[in-house]
Structures are given as structure tokens and as C-alpha cells.
């Protein structure tokens, strides 16, 4: 399913911070919205596109565990969010998929680390690489204010893994729902 993220003057999410983690940042914006399907036209400061897809690196047991623990997006108490667009290096994409899976989970424990923060943090992964977008992935997170410190720890742990050595551009956009 197509997904469009638009930052500009309109949207249910107020942008509280845009910070570059690696590489160039994105222009400032006041509001943000995430839309399934075709985006509403407007004069947004920037727009990122992608598609939701199958879980490409998740084993069946991991998928079942995630489905049993993760709560959905849009929960009323989840008034905080983060959009983290990421682009990985050519070295990452030059590896076979099973080699990328080995770095992602066997060496970096990406899925296992993420499971530790469920159900407090809900996540949606949007794939953009095949659309020629400036990022490979748009990762959307929602959480209640009391889970923000845990979310910060989650990010720190993931960024300390071998997998993050393949990230060449990352921007962290923090949001609040009024």
C-alpha cells in the first residue's frame, strides 16, 4: 500500500524537533501527516513516499511473537511519535538478503531489541528504496509520553549495533499530537 509523509503547515502531528543523525537534515516544518494511498496536495515543506510491504527479514517465529505483542498505531494515549528516515550504504545493498539478515538479527539483534520495548512503542516500516526516494526506509513510531525514555534507550541500543555501521543518512523527527 502506498504511503505519503508530508511535512508543512497542516497535519495532526506537531513537529517538535528535526535533527540530523548522519548526513543532511530535512527542512523545518510545523506539522506532519502520514497518509495511506494518494497524498492530499498542498504546499508542504517536504514529502517522502514509500510502501508498506511484507516483513523481509523476519522469521516466522519472530513474526508470530511481534503479532502477539505489538499494539496498533493510533492509540489515543500514544500522543508522541518519531519519524526516522534512513538510507543505508551501497555495501549493505551489495550483500545477499541472507547476509543482511545475519547482520540485522544474528549479529545486531535488531528484532530482539525492539521486542523488549513492546507494547509501549508501536512501529510501522515503510519501504522507499525501490521508488527512487532519498531514503530506503521510513520508520514510524508512536508511544505514550511515559514510554519516551524507553524509546530513547531503544534508539541508542540500535544505533550501537553493527547494522548501524551501514547507515549513511538518518534524520530523527520528533512529534507530538495536540
Buried (B, 14 or more C-beta within 10 A) or exposed (E): EBBBBBBBEBBEBBBEEBEEBEBEBBEEBEBBBBEEEEBEEEEBBBBBBBEEEEEEBBEEEBEEBBEEEBBEBEEEEBBBBBBBBBBBEEEBEEEEEEEBBBBBBEEBBBBEBBBEBBEBBBBBBBBBEEEEBBBBBBBBBBBBEEBBEBBEEBBEBBEEBBBBEBBBBBBBBBBEBE
